[in-house]
Amino acid sequence: MKSLARLPGRVEPKTPILSVLEVLRRHEADFRRRHRLDPVRAHVLDQLLSCRTPAACTHLCVCESCGWCALMCNSCGNRHCPQCQGQATGQWLQARQRKLLVLPHFQVVFTLPAGLRSIAYANQRVVYDLLFDATASVLQELAAQRLGVRLGMTAVLHTWTTDLRYHPHVHFLVTAGGLSLDDERWVPTRDDYLFPQKVLGKMVRGRFLQGLVDAKEAGELTLPGDPDRAAKDFASFIAKARRRKHCIVHVEAPKGRSVDQVTKDLARYVKRVALSDHRLREVTDTHVTLSTRRGPVILDGVEFVRHFLLHVLPHRFRKVRDYGLYAPANAKLRMPRARSLLADFAHEPTVELDNVPAPEESPEAPAEPCPHCGKGPLRHIYPDPPVRRILTFHDILELLVKS
């Protein structure tokens, strides 16, 4: 290592003028005075507020070119953080594109009925699991009955709209074809048709509603409000929902889009909540202005914090799941078999996945330049084992010797 340019010091993080975390820091105190937080959301909020601040402790950063070194604050690493998940998003995207079969994919979106959103918010783990399982089981059943195949499916949970309202729905990427049940043939589907949307919607709706009823009877579902009134409203809503004529399932054909394009759209919000710093237009002591597809939206500062925390997921909840050919159980046998049989039905050229760029919204650059010389990349050296305190001069010397 080259001689050090100066004694180690602390470098404050470069935070954009308008950032989601700065908005949370500005209005967090008022929010806590008006609202009560459950332990999970309180822990997530504390982690986000400490991200890249001395509260998150420090690590040593060394330039590999000029030898400059300094103390830098740690990232929180929380999956809801819009500041430190950019690199993780790019890594997830590359791994996902390597896993998916190179052929067109349908998008199947199952949206939770508006009347069930309060129940879903109070029972997130139960309802979200039903969102996944009901849609996946129906797709697999229809594929076996109508096509005699096993489809590949990847599902991603979203809980928001562009203005941060609570709107749970699941996006499924479904292969336009599948491996026959005897594992001997690849059976393609039409590029513009998967299953009858009315049949699919009716089956998913019925299976999901029955799952809710079973969960309530098993005591796994908590109904908000007065118990007697809530039970009557729940039964009434289930009866009305079963008679609905319009679908809550939407099937979108590939429309010429490659699987890489579709995956990039989902990757933007796999590792964080659907709000990036660039969508903030104005931040004051009382209001926050967001840009959406329908124009600017103005939220009260406390309401902005509340809307953001609506989308915090339960602890260790898996928001990305694989089914069918993409399930982990089929990774060693059926997936290689499907790739070999798919060669005769390839719709798209093979892409160089090693050069797949990270999503455009990624807030972190792949290689961080040195702030001293502006050339060499920075190497981040973390204590092993990690310490929950600011590094001392003795710690710095020990890290330098080990590096």
Secondary structure, 3 states (H helix, E strand, C coil): CCCCCCCCCEECCCCCCCCHHHHHHHHHHHHHHHCCCCHHHHHHHHHHHHCCCHHHCEEEEEECCCCCEEEEECCCCCCCCCCCCHHHHHHHHHHHHHHCCCCCEEEEEEECCHHHHHHHHHCHHHHHHHHHHHHHHHHHHHHHHHHCEECEEEEEEEEECCCCCEEEEEEEEEECEEEECCCCCEEECCCCCCCCHHHHHHHHHHHHHHHHHHHHHCCCCCCCCCHHHHHHHHHHHHHHHHCCCCCCEEEECCCCCCHHHHHHHHHCCCCCCCCCHHHEEEECCCEEEEEECCEEEEEEHHHHHHHHHCCCCCCCCCCEEEEECCCHHHCCCHHHHHHHHHHHHCCCCCCCHHHCCCCCCCCCCCCCECCCCCCCEEEEECCCCCCCCCCCHHHHHHHHHHC
